[in-house]
């Protein structure tokens, strides 16, 4: 028993040591495919996820009337992006997808996202297109029935997705994640796939 | 962030807050035995119509109290207390008609947990300014407090446990 426990402890220590050296452990994609390319409307024209190839992109789905979870998440994304070395500043990007197209105009989304970092783009799509994206991205969201002009809150998953330079979702964080952890993962993927388009 | 938990420092601070509350609310805070501490407003993007205010409400009386209303006159069209819950993988905000605070208890409204939401902001906010907010209790009292506007970009979030 002691031998097994000792062996497991040793294994855990080795894994920990390996994880500490980010170049040793190659990043891996999750076994199930989540995500996929989408095309949205932004204030400056069409925004396609495919346009972000070669960069690590953080994707968050929220809405501009969101006072708590969305600003927290976008702040975490901005902090992670800013933790990159200057040479990699343009190798990271963010996308804030508005789930409330009735109130989330592309202009409002752009202003909302840029407040956190100019590299975070705001964009949205019609309800049907958003529903398709939500299925692909395993996202759960609900806009409650409401009258025109009425206040309402959109219920939504609060994931921050890490999209690799080749366009695959590799990791999922949320507004509670330490930006340093996200920054470390961004670096790993830039090292692994940074030259990829 | 500077959350007061126990001990003399907290008590001194609470007394100061209570005193300030009494001066501001012309005795209402003392009558209700309610104090507001550590209030702040999260600076929203300039385009945002809503903003979240975080605070701790202490009930120093021997009876339970209910917070039944909130307002930010001149600043927001409406204000209400929201609870955040995870429901089936979705973050859900729910308006609380009455926030009950037990005798000698407190309610902490913190990022990711509860917040006081200002809806329909009438003007953009600036980091560093202070805004006046009012709470109404079910005993008919009113508690006014000031909340500084904090720019949280680049700051570490404290937050409530989920």
Interface residues (C-beta under 8 A of the other chain):
Chain A: X64 X65 X66 X67 X68 X69 X71 X72 X75 X76 X78 X79 X82 X107 X108 X111 X112 X114 X115 X116 X140 X141 X142 X151 X153 X155 X156 X157 X158 X175 X176
Chain B: X42 X44 X45 X46 X47 X48 X49 X50 X51 X52 X78 X82 X84 X87 X88 X89 X90 X91 X92 X93 X111 X112 X115 X117 X118 X119 X120 X152 X153 X154 X155 X157 X159 X162
